[in-house]
Amino acid sequence: MKLASISENKTIEKRVAITPEIAKKYINLDFELSLPNNYGAHLGFNDENYKSLGVNLTDNEQDLVKNADVLVQLGLPNDEKLSLLKENQTLIGSLNTFSNKKKLEDLKEKKINCFSLELLPRITRAQSMDILSSQANLAGYKAVIEAFQNYEKAIPMMMTAAGTIPAAKVLVVGAGVAGLQAIATAKRMGAVVFATDVRMASKEQVESLGGKFLTVEGAENLETEGGYAKEASEDFKQKQEELLSETLKKIDIIICTALIPGREAPKIIKEKMFKNLQQGSIIYDLAAIQGGNTEMTEVDKIVEKDGVKILGETNILNKLPVSASNLFAKNVFNFVSNLYDKEKKKFNINLEDEIIEKTLIK
């Protein structure tokens, strides 16, 4: 089978879907692998790295798309490249099914097999393919680093002859994969960490990392069967707002990570709550691309409100592209391996396999 990947738009996406380490694995599975020249050069993966492994390199991306049996990408290619895809080809990546619904329906009509890996079920067998977890881990870590870099005070408690500097107090909103990594990172750097989440199952995880879980009185467990958060009731939102409003008075840094799959991010930090924050406080909003967890978040801008800075980027992983690419490429390879019938040397789209059934755009 012919497998290929084309270059992403590097102004918005610096990650690559196939690293040299993973290229070798594809070739060992008997895939014929083709990539464009300078595919990973911006990350230090030069053409010689790939060529020495047996990868075919070309300047003609259109031919790559036309001739590939399988196209592996970070996101959905542009319209020009999509128009080149033909019947029975397979496209694999993080295709953002909710934003690209019409385009994916058109591809399905052309009988192109599209697999979107953000739809993977939360089951043990799918963990090695879970792009959301691997990328969210890095995002949670980097959000803390970015927030601390913009905070103009020391993070850990420091006792000096001139006096004691208190430890920074961090609030993590949302204790999913990104939130838990944010808690762990902030604790390692000496901060006092608080966290809140609509899923009561998160309490034990937060406390195991040394964080203090803020419990909303009378809270119910708002967790889907797949392990994701679901929309909270108005009563819960009101109680959460009252709890957070009081908590914010002692918080220096907020890391927002709360997302509901396929929905606009919940507005948790309201504009009126900013008056409770101390001047010089920092908010890093990882939910910015889906509307943000604060009412003041603007994507790719530093917004100042009442002496508080709010940060949020389109793609924070562009600041960790090598690490993010390494993990993403491994996730995708594991997914491809699950699809691939080694004996017949072709994909077996077995809809009785939950992993395949859930990720295939139908």
MARNU-218613 format. One record per residue (C-alpha): residue in three letters; y, z, x. Coordinates in Angstrom, 1 decimal. Each point is the difference from the previous one (the first is absolute). Layout:
N
code=Ala | c2=Y | c3=Z | c1=X
...
//
This chain:
362
code=Met | c2=0.0 | c3=0.0 | c1=0.0
code=Lys | c2=3.5 | c3=-0.8 | c1=1.1
code=Leu | c2=2.3 | c3=3.1 | c1=0.0
code=Ala | c2=3.7 | c3=-0.2 | c1=0.7
code=Ser | c2=3.3 | c3=2.0 | c1=-0.2
code=Ile | c2=3.5 | c3=-1.4 | c1=0.2
code=Ser | c2=3.2 | c3=1.7 | c1=1.3
code=Glu | c2=1.9 | c3=2.3 | c1=-2.4
code=Asn | c2=3.7 | c3=-0.2 | c1=-0.4
code=Lys | c2=0.9 | c3=2.3 | c1=2.9
code=Thr | c2=3.4 | c3=0.9 | c1=-1.4
code=Ile | c2=-1.8 | c3=2.1 | c1=-2.6
code=Glu | c2=-3.5 | c3=0.4 | c1=1.3
code=Lys | c2=-0.9 | c3=0.6 | c1=3.7
code=Arg | c2=-3.6 | c3=1.0 | c1=-0.5
code=Val | c2=-2.9 | c3=-2.5 | c1=0.5
code=Ala | c2=-3.3 | c3=-0.2 | c1=-1.9
code=Ile | c2=-2.2 | c3=-0.8 | c1=3.0
code=Thr | c2=0.3 | c3=1.7 | c1=3.3
code=Pro | c2=-2.0 | c3=-1.1 | c1=3.1
code=Glu | c2=-2.4 | c3=2.8 | c1=-0.4
code=Ile | c2=-0.8 | c3=-1.1 | c1=-3.6
code=Ala | c2=0.1 | c3=-3.7 | c1=1.0
code=Lys | c2=-3.0 | c3=0.7 | c1=2.2
code=Lys | c2=-1.9 | c3=1.7 | c1=-2.9
code=Tyr | c2=0.6 | c3=-3.0 | c1=-2.3
code=Ile | c2=-1.3 | c3=-2.4 | c1=2.6
code=Asn | c2=-3.1 | c3=2.2 | c1=0.6
code=Leu | c2=-0.6 | c3=-0.4 | c1=-3.7
code=Asp | c2=-0.1 | c3=-3.8 | c1=0.6
code=Phe | c2=3.4 | c3=-0.7 | c1=-1.7
code=Glu | c2=2.0 | c3=-2.9 | c1=1.5
code=Leu | c2=3.4 | c3=1.7 | c1=0.4
code=Ser | c2=3.3 | c3=-1.9 | c1=0.2
code=Leu | c2=3.5 | c3=1.4 | c1=0.5
code=Pro | c2=3.5 | c3=-1.5 | c1=0.6
code=Asn | c2=1.4 | c3=0.1 | c1=3.5
code=Asn | c2=2.0 | c3=3.2 | c1=0.8
code=Tyr | c2=-1.6 | c3=1.7 | c1=-3.0
code=Gly | c2=0.0 | c3=3.5 | c1=1.5
code=Ala | c2=2.3 | c3=-0.6 | c1=3.1
code=His | c2=2.7 | c3=2.3 | c1=-1.5
code=Leu | c2=-2.4 | c3=2.9 | c1=0.1
code=Gly | c2=-1.3 | c3=-0.7 | c1=3.5
code=Phe | c2=-3.1 | c3=-1.9 | c1=-1.3
code=Asn | c2=0.6 | c3=-3.2 | c1=2.0
code=Asp | c2=-1.7 | c3=-3.3 | c1=-0.6
code=Glu | c2=-2.3 | c3=0.4 | c1=3.1
code=Asn | c2=-1.4 | c3=3.2 | c1=-1.6
code=Tyr | c2=-1.1 | c3=-1.9 | c1=-3.0
code=Lys | c2=-1.0 | c3=-3.2 | c1=1.8
code=Ser | c2=-2.3 | c3=1.8 | c1=2.5
code=Leu | c2=-2.0 | c3=1.3 | c1=-3.0
code=Gly | c2=-0.6 | c3=-3.4 | c1=-1.5
code=Val | c2=2.9 | c3=-0.2 | c1=-2.5
code=Asn | c2=1.3 | c3=-3.5 | c1=-0.8
code=Leu | c2=3.8 | c3=-0.1 | c1=0.3
code=Thr | c2=2.2 | c3=-2.7 | c1=-1.5
code=Asp | c2=3.7 | c3=-0.7 | c1=-0.8
code=Asn | c2=-0.9 | c3=-1.4 | c1=-3.4
code=Glu | c2=-0.1 | c3=2.8 | c1=-2.6
code=Gln | c2=-0.3 | c3=-2.4 | c1=-2.9
code=Asp | c2=-3.3 | c3=-1.3 | c1=1.4
code=Leu | c2=-1.1 | c3=3.6 | c1=0.5
code=Val | c2=0.5 | c3=0.8 | c1=-3.7
code=Lys | c2=-1.6 | c3=-3.3 | c1=-1.2
code=Asn | c2=-3.1 | c3=0.3 | c1=2.1
code=Ala | c2=-0.7 | c3=3.7 | c1=-0.2
code=Asp | c2=-2.8 | c3=1.3 | c1=-2.2
code=Val | c2=1.6 | c3=3.5 | c1=0.2
code=Leu | c2=3.6 | c3=0.8 | c1=0.6
code=Val | c2=0.8 | c3=3.6 | c1=1.0
code=Gln | c2=3.6 | c3=1.3 | c1=-0.3
code=Leu | c2=2.1 | c3=3.1 | c1=-0.3
code=Gly | c2=1.7 | c3=-1.2 | c1=-3.2
code=Leu | c2=0.2 | c3=-3.1 | c1=-2.2
code=Pro | c2=1.0 | c3=-3.2 | c1=2.0
code=Asn | c2=3.1 | c3=-1.9 | c1=-1.0
code=Asp | c2=-0.1 | c3=-2.6 | c1=-2.8
code=Glu | c2=-0.2 | c3=-2.9 | c1=2.4
code=Lys | c2=-3.2 | c3=1.4 | c1=1.6
code=Leu | c2=-1.5 | c3=1.1 | c1=-3.3
code=Ser | c2=0.4 | c3=-3.6 | c1=-1.3
code=Leu | c2=-2.4 | c3=-1.1 | c1=2.7
code=Leu | c2=-2.9 | c3=2.2 | c1=-1.1
code=Lys | c2=-2.8 | c3=-1.7 | c1=-1.9
code=Glu | c2=-3.0 | c3=0.8 | c1=-2.1
code=Asn | c2=-2.6 | c3=2.4 | c1=1.4
code=Gln | c2=2.2 | c3=1.3 | c1=2.8
code=Thr | c2=0.3 | c3=3.7 | c1=0.4
code=Leu | c2=3.3 | c3=2.0 | c1=0.6
code=Ile | c2=-0.2 | c3=3.6 | c1=1.1
code=Gly | c2=2.8 | c3=2.4 | c1=0.5
code=Ser | c2=2.4 | c3=2.5 | c1=-1.6
code=Leu | c2=1.1 | c3=-2.4 | c1=-2.6
code=Asn | c2=2.2 | c3=2.3 | c1=-2.1
code=Thr | c2=-1.5 | c3=-0.8 | c1=-3.3
code=Phe | c2=2.7 | c3=1.5 | c1=-2.1
code=Ser | c2=2.9 | c3=-1.9 | c1=1.6
code=Asn | c2=-1.9 | c3=-3.3 | c1=0.5
code=Lys | c2=-1.9 | c3=-0.1 | c1=-3.4
code=Lys | c2=1.1 | c3=-3.6 | c1=-0.9
code=Lys | c2=-0.8 | c3=-1.4 | c1=3.5
code=Leu | c2=-3.4 | c3=1.6 | c1=0.0
code=Glu | c2=-0.8 | c3=-1.3 | c1=-3.5
code=Asp | c2=0.9 | c3=-3.5 | c1=1.2
code=Leu | c2=-2.3 | c3=0.4 | c1=3.0
code=Lys | c2=-2.8 | c3=1.2 | c1=-2.3
code=Glu | c2=0.5 | c3=-3.1 | c1=-2.1
code=Lys | c2=-0.5 | c3=-2.1 | c1=3.1
code=Lys | c2=-3.3 | c3=1.9 | c1=0.5
code=Ile | c2=1.1 | c3=1.7 | c1=3.2
code=Asn | c2=-1.7 | c3=3.3 | c1=0.6
code=Cys | c2=2.8 | c3=2.6 | c1=0.6
code=Phe | c2=-0.9 | c3=3.5 | c1=1.1
code=Ser | c2=2.8 | c3=2.6 | c1=0.0
code=Leu | c2=-1.0 | c3=3.0 | c1=2.1
code=Glu | c2=2.5 | c3=2.5 | c1=-1.5
code=Leu | c2=-2.3 | c3=-0.1 | c1=-3.1
code=Leu | c2=-3.0 | c3=1.5 | c1=2.0
code=Pro | c2=-1.8 | c3=2.7 | c1=-2.0
code=Arg | c2=0.3 | c3=3.5 | c1=1.5
code=Ile | c2=-3.7 | c3=0.3 | c1=0.8
code=Thr | c2=-1.7 | c3=1.2 | c1=3.2
code=Arg | c2=-1.4 | c3=-3.5 | c1=0.9
code=Ala | c2=3.5 | c3=-1.5 | c1=-0.2
code=Gln | c2=1.7 | c3=2.5 | c1=2.4
code=Ser | c2=-0.3 | c3=-2.2 | c1=3.0
code=Met | c2=1.7 | c3=-2.9 | c1=-1.9
code=Asp | c2=2.8 | c3=2.2 | c1=-1.5
code=Ile | c2=3.3 | c3=-1.7 | c1=1.1
code=Leu | c2=2.1 | c3=2.4 | c1=-2.1
code=Ser | c2=-1.3 | c3=3.1 | c1=1.7
code=Ser | c2=0.1 | c3=-1.4 | c1=3.6
code=Gln | c2=3.5 | c3=-1.3 | c1=-0.4
code=Ala | c2=1.3 | c3=3.0 | c1=-2.0
code=Asn | c2=-1.2 | c3=2.3 | c1=2.7
code=Leu | c2=2.3 | c3=-1.8 | c1=2.5
code=Ala | c2=2.8 | c3=-0.2 | c1=-2.5
code=Gly | c2=-0.1 | c3=3.8 | c1=-0.7
code=Tyr | c2=0.1 | c3=0.7 | c1=3.8
code=Lys | c2=2.8 | c3=-2.4 | c1=0.7
code=Ala | c2=2.1 | c3=1.2 | c1=-3.0
code=Val | c2=0.1 | c3=3.5 | c1=1.5
code=Ile | c2=1.0 | c3=-1.4 | c1=3.5
code=Glu | c2=2.8 | c3=-2.1 | c1=-1.5
code=Ala | c2=1.3 | c3=2.9 | c1=-2.1
code=Phe | c2=-0.1 | c3=2.4 | c1=3.0
code=Gln | c2=1.8 | c3=-2.6 | c1=2.1
code=Asn | c2=2.9 | c3=0.0 | c1=-2.5
code=Tyr | c2=0.1 | c3=3.8 | c1=-0.4
code=Glu | c2=2.6 | c3=1.4 | c1=2.3
code=Lys | c2=-1.6 | c3=3.4 | c1=0.6
code=Ala | c2=-3.2 | c3=1.2 | c1=1.8
code=Ile | c2=-3.2 | c3=-0.1 | c1=-2.0
code=Pro | c2=-2.1 | c3=3.0 | c1=1.4
code=Met | c2=1.2 | c3=3.6 | c1=0.1
code=Met | c2=1.6 | c3=0.7 | c1=3.4
code=Met | c2=0.7 | c3=3.5 | c1=1.3
code=Thr | c2=2.6 | c3=0.1 | c1=2.7
code=Ala | c2=2.2 | c3=2.6 | c1=1.6
code=Ala | c2=2.9 | c3=-1.5 | c1=-2.0
code=Gly | c2=-1.8 | c3=0.5 | c1=-3.3
code=Thr | c2=-2.8 | c3=-1.4 | c1=-2.1
code=Ile | c2=-0.1 | c3=-3.5 | c1=-1.5
code=Pro | c2=-2.0 | c3=0.0 | c1=-3.2
code=Ala | c2=-2.7 | c3=-2.5 | c1=-0.6
code=Ala | c2=0.9 | c3=-3.0 | c1=-2.2
code=Lys | c2=-1.4 | c3=0.2 | c1=-3.6
code=Val | c2=-1.7 | c3=-3.2 | c1=-1.2
code=Leu | c2=-0.9 | c3=-1.0 | c1=-3.6
code=Val | c2=-2.6 | c3=-2.7 | c1=-0.4
code=Val | c2=0.0 | c3=-1.5 | c1=-3.5
code=Gly | c2=-3.4 | c3=-1.5 | c1=-0.8
code=Ala | c2=-3.1 | c3=1.2 | c1=1.8
code=Gly | c2=-2.1 | c3=-3.1 | c1=0.2
code=Val | c2=-1.0 | c3=-1.6 | c1=3.3
code=Ala | c2=3.5 | c3=-0.6 | c1=1.2
code=Gly | c2=1.2 | c3=3.4 | c1=-1.1
code=Leu | c2=-2.9 | c3=1.9 | c1=1.6
code=Gln | c2=0.7 | c3=-1.8 | c1=3.3
code=Ala | c2=3.7 | c3=0.9 | c1=-0.3
code=Ile | c2=-0.9 | c3=3.7 | c1=-0.6
code=Ala | c2=-2.3 | c3=0.0 | c1=3.1
code=Thr | c2=2.6 | c3=-1.8 | c1=2.2
code=Ala | c2=2.9 | c3=2.3 | c1=-1.1
code=Lys | c2=-2.2 | c3=3.1 | c1=0.6
code=Arg | c2=-1.0 | c3=-1.2 | c1=3.5
code=Met | c2=3.7 | c3=-0.3 | c1=0.8
code=Gly | c2=0.8 | c3=3.5 | c1=-1.0
code=Ala | c2=1.4 | c3=-0.4 | c1=-3.5
code=Val | c2=-0.6 | c3=2.3 | c1=-3.0
code=Val | c2=-1.5 | c3=-2.4 | c1=-2.6
code=Phe | c2=-0.1 | c3=0.1 | c1=-3.8
code=Ala | c2=-1.6 | c3=-2.6 | c1=-2.2
code=Thr | c2=-0.3 | c3=-1.0 | c1=-3.7
code=Asp | c2=-2.3 | c3=-2.4 | c1=-1.8
code=Val | c2=-1.1 | c3=-0.6 | c1=-3.6
code=Arg | c2=-3.6 | c3=0.2 | c1=1.0
code=Met | c2=-1.2 | c3=3.6 | c1=0.2
code=Ala | c2=-2.9 | c3=-1.1 | c1=2.3
code=Ser | c2=2.7 | c3=-0.4 | c1=2.7
code=Lys | c2=0.8 | c3=3.7 | c1=0.2
code=Glu | c2=-3.1 | c3=0.8 | c1=2.1
code=Gln | c2=0.7 | c3=-2.9 | c1=2.3
code=Val | c2=3.6 | c3=0.9 | c1=0.5
code=Glu | c2=-0.8 | c3=3.6 | c1=0.8
code=Ser | c2=-2.8 | c3=-1.0 | c1=2.4
code=Leu | c2=2.7 | c3=-1.7 | c1=2.1
code=Gly | c2=2.3 | c3=3.0 | c1=0.0
code=Gly | c2=2.3 | c3=-1.1 | c1=-2.8
code=Lys | c2=1.2 | c3=2.0 | c1=-3.0
code=Phe | c2=-0.9 | c3=-1.7 | c1=-3.3
code=Leu | c2=2.7 | c3=0.3 | c1=-2.7
code=Thr | c2=-1.9 | c3=0.4 | c1=-3.3
code=Val | c2=1.7 | c3=-1.0 | c1=-3.3
code=Glu | c2=-0.7 | c3=2.7 | c1=-2.6
code=Gly | c2=-2.6 | c3=-1.1 | c1=-2.5
code=Ala | c2=-0.7 | c3=-3.2 | c1=2.0
code=Glu | c2=-2.8 | c3=-2.2 | c1=-1.0
code=Asn | c2=-2.0 | c3=-2.2 | c1=2.5
code=Leu | c2=1.7 | c3=-3.4 | c1=-0.3
code=Glu | c2=-2.6 | c3=-2.0 | c1=2.0
code=Thr | c2=-1.8 | c3=-3.2 | c1=-0.9
code=Glu | c2=-3.7 | c3=-0.4 | c1=0.4
code=Gly | c2=0.8 | c3=-2.2 | c1=3.1
code=Gly | c2=1.8 | c3=2.9 | c1=1.6
code=Tyr | c2=3.6 | c3=-1.3 | c1=-0.6
code=Ala | c2=2.9 | c3=1.8 | c1=-1.6
code=Lys | c2=0.8 | c3=-0.9 | c1=-3.6
code=Glu | c2=3.2 | c3=0.3 | c1=-2.0
code=Ala | c2=1.1 | c3=3.6 | c1=-0.8
code=Ser | c2=1.0 | c3=1.3 | c1=-3.4
code=Glu | c2=3.7 | c3=0.6 | c1=-0.7
code=Asp | c2=-0.8 | c3=3.8 | c1=-0.2
code=Phe | c2=-1.5 | c3=-0.1 | c1=3.5
code=Lys | c2=2.9 | c3=-2.1 | c1=1.4
code=Gln | c2=2.5 | c3=2.6 | c1=-1.4
code=Lys | c2=-1.9 | c3=2.9 | c1=1.6
code=Gln | c2=-0.4 | c3=-1.8 | c1=3.3
code=Glu | c2=3.7 | c3=-0.8 | c1=0.0
code=Glu | c2=0.9 | c3=3.7 | c1=-0.5
code=Leu | c2=-2.4 | c3=1.0 | c1=2.8
code=Leu | c2=1.3 | c3=-2.6 | c1=2.4
code=Ser | c2=3.6 | c3=0.7 | c1=-0.8
code=Glu | c2=-0.5 | c3=3.6 | c1=1.1
code=Thr | c2=-2.1 | c3=-0.9 | c1=3.0
code=Leu | c2=2.5 | c3=-2.5 | c1=1.4
code=Lys | c2=2.5 | c3=2.7 | c1=0.8
code=Lys | c2=-2.1 | c3=1.0 | c1=3.0
code=Ile | c2=-1.3 | c3=-3.5 | c1=1.0
code=Asp | c2=1.3 | c3=-2.0 | c1=3.0
code=Ile | c2=-2.1 | c3=-3.1 | c1=-0.1
code=Ile | c2=-1.8 | c3=-1.7 | c1=-2.9
code=Ile | c2=-2.8 | c3=-2.6 | c1=0.4
code=Cys | c2=-0.6 | c3=-1.9 | c1=-3.2
code=Thr | c2=-3.4 | c3=-1.7 | c1=-0.4
code=Ala | c2=-0.7 | c3=0.1 | c1=-3.8
code=Leu | c2=-1.2 | c3=-3.3 | c1=-1.4
code=Ile | c2=-1.9 | c3=-1.1 | c1=-3.2
code=Pro | c2=-2.0 | c3=-3.2 | c1=0.6
code=Gly | c2=1.6 | c3=-2.9 | c1=-1.8
code=Arg | c2=3.0 | c3=1.9 | c1=-1.2
code=Glu | c2=3.5 | c3=0.7 | c1=1.1
code=Ala | c2=0.1 | c3=3.1 | c1=2.2
code=Pro | c2=0.7 | c3=3.2 | c1=-2.0
code=Lys | c2=3.6 | c3=1.3 | c1=0.3
code=Ile | c2=-0.6 | c3=3.6 | c1=1.3
code=Ile | c2=3.2 | c3=0.9 | c1=1.8
code=Lys | c2=2.8 | c3=-0.5 | c1=-2.5
code=Glu | c2=3.6 | c3=-0.7 | c1=0.9
code=Lys | c2=1.1 | c3=3.4 | c1=-1.4
code=Met | c2=-2.5 | c3=1.8 | c1=2.3
code=Phe | c2=1.8 | c3=-1.1 | c1=3.1
code=Lys | c2=2.6 | c3=2.7 | c1=-0.4
code=Asn | c2=-2.8 | c3=2.5 | c1=0.8
code=Leu | c2=-0.8 | c3=-1.6 | c1=3.4
code=Gln | c2=1.8 | c3=1.1 | c1=3.2
code=Gln | c2=2.4 | c3=-2.3 | c1=1.7
code=Gly | c2=-1.8 | c3=-1.8 | c1=2.9
code=Ser | c2=-3.3 | c3=-0.1 | c1=-1.9
code=Ile | c2=-2.2 | c3=-3.1 | c1=0.3
code=Ile | c2=-2.1 | c3=-1.8 | c1=-2.6
code=Tyr | c2=-2.5 | c3=-2.7 | c1=1.1
code=Asp | c2=-1.2 | c3=-1.9 | c1=-3.1
code=Leu | c2=-3.3 | c3=-1.8 | c1=0.7
code=Ala | c2=0.1 | c3=-1.1 | c1=-3.7
code=Ala | c2=3.2 | c3=-2.0 | c1=0.5
code=Ile | c2=-1.7 | c3=-3.4 | c1=-0.4
code=Gln | c2=-1.1 | c3=1.0 | c1=-3.5
code=Gly | c2=3.3 | c3=1.4 | c1=-1.1
code=Gly | c2=0.0 | c3=3.3 | c1=1.9
code=Asn | c2=-0.7 | c3=3.6 | c1=-0.9
code=Thr | c2=3.7 | c3=0.8 | c1=0.0
code=Glu | c2=2.6 | c3=-1.5 | c1=-2.3
code=Met | c2=2.2 | c3=-0.8 | c1=3.1
code=Thr | c2=-2.6 | c3=-1.9 | c1=2.2
code=Glu | c2=0.9 | c3=-3.5 | c1=1.1
code=Val | c2=-2.4 | c3=-2.1 | c1=2.0
code=Asp | c2=0.9 | c3=-0.6 | c1=3.7
code=Lys | c2=3.2 | c3=2.0 | c1=-0.3
code=Ile | c2=1.0 | c3=3.5 | c1=1.0
code=Val | c2=1.7 | c3=1.4 | c1=-3.1
code=Glu | c2=2.2 | c3=3.2 | c1=0.4
code=Lys | c2=0.4 | c3=2.2 | c1=-3.1
code=Asp | c2=1.6 | c3=3.5 | c1=0.2
code=Gly | c2=-0.6 | c3=0.1 | c1=3.8
code=Val | c2=-3.7 | c3=-0.9 | c1=-0.4
code=Lys | c2=-1.4 | c3=-3.2 | c1=1.6
code=Ile | c2=-2.6 | c3=-2.0 | c1=-2.0
code=Leu | c2=-2.1 | c3=-2.5 | c1=2.0
code=Gly | c2=-2.6 | c3=-2.5 | c1=-1.3
code=Glu | c2=-1.3 | c3=-3.2 | c1=1.5
code=Thr | c2=-1.8 | c3=-3.1 | c1=-1.3
code=Asn | c2=-2.8 | c3=0.4 | c1=2.5
code=Ile | c2=0.0 | c3=3.0 | c1=2.2
code=Leu | c2=-3.2 | c3=-1.3 | c1=1.6
code=Asn | c2=2.0 | c3=-2.6 | c1=1.8
code=Lys | c2=0.9 | c3=2.9 | c1=2.3
code=Leu | c2=-3.7 | c3=0.6 | c1=0.8
code=Pro | c2=-1.3 | c3=-3.6 | c1=-0.2
code=Val | c2=-2.6 | c3=0.2 | c1=2.8
code=Ser | c2=-1.7 | c3=3.2 | c1=-1.4
code=Ala | c2=0.3 | c3=-1.3 | c1=-3.6
code=Ser | c2=-1.5 | c3=-3.4 | c1=0.9
code=Asn | c2=-2.9 | c3=1.6 | c1=1.8
code=Leu | c2=-0.9 | c3=2.0 | c1=-3.1
code=Phe | c2=0.7 | c3=-2.7 | c1=-2.5
code=Ala | c2=-2.1 | c3=-2.5 | c1=1.9
code=Lys | c2=-3.0 | c3=2.4 | c1=0.1
code=Asn | c2=0.3 | c3=0.7 | c1=-3.7
code=Val | c2=0.0 | c3=-3.7 | c1=-0.8
code=Phe | c2=-2.9 | c3=-0.8 | c1=2.4
code=Asn | c2=-2.1 | c3=2.7 | c1=-1.8
code=Phe | c2=0.8 | c3=-1.6 | c1=-3.3
code=Val | c2=-0.9 | c3=-3.4 | c1=1.2
code=Ser | c2=-3.2 | c3=1.3 | c1=1.4
code=Asn | c2=-0.9 | c3=1.4 | c1=-3.4
code=Leu | c2=0.6 | c3=-3.4 | c1=-1.6
code=Tyr | c2=-1.8 | c3=-2.0 | c1=2.7
code=Asp | c2=-3.7 | c3=-1.0 | c1=-0.3
code=Lys | c2=-1.1 | c3=-0.3 | c1=3.6
code=Glu | c2=-3.2 | c3=-1.9 | c1=-0.7
code=Lys | c2=1.6 | c3=-2.6 | c1=-2.3
code=Lys | c2=3.3 | c3=0.0 | c1=2.0
code=Lys | c2=2.1 | c3=0.1 | c1=-3.1
code=Phe | c2=1.7 | c3=2.5 | c1=-2.3
code=Asn | c2=-2.0 | c3=1.6 | c1=-2.7
code=Ile | c2=2.5 | c3=0.9 | c1=-2.8
code=Asn | c2=-2.3 | c3=2.5 | c1=-1.7
code=Leu | c2=1.9 | c3=1.5 | c1=-2.9
code=Glu | c2=-2.5 | c3=2.8 | c1=-0.3
code=Asp | c2=1.5 | c3=1.3 | c1=3.3
code=Glu | c2=2.8 | c3=2.3 | c1=-1.2
code=Ile | c2=2.1 | c3=-0.8 | c1=3.2
code=Ile | c2=-0.2 | c3=-3.7 | c1=-0.7
code=Glu | c2=0.4 | c3=0.3 | c1=-3.8
code=Lys | c2=3.2 | c3=2.2 | c1=0.3
code=Thr | c2=1.8 | c3=-2.1 | c1=2.6
code=Leu | c2=-0.7 | c3=-3.5 | c1=-1.3
code=Ile | c2=2.9 | c3=-1.3 | c1=-2.1
code=Lys | c2=-1.5 | c3=-1.0 | c1=-3.3
//
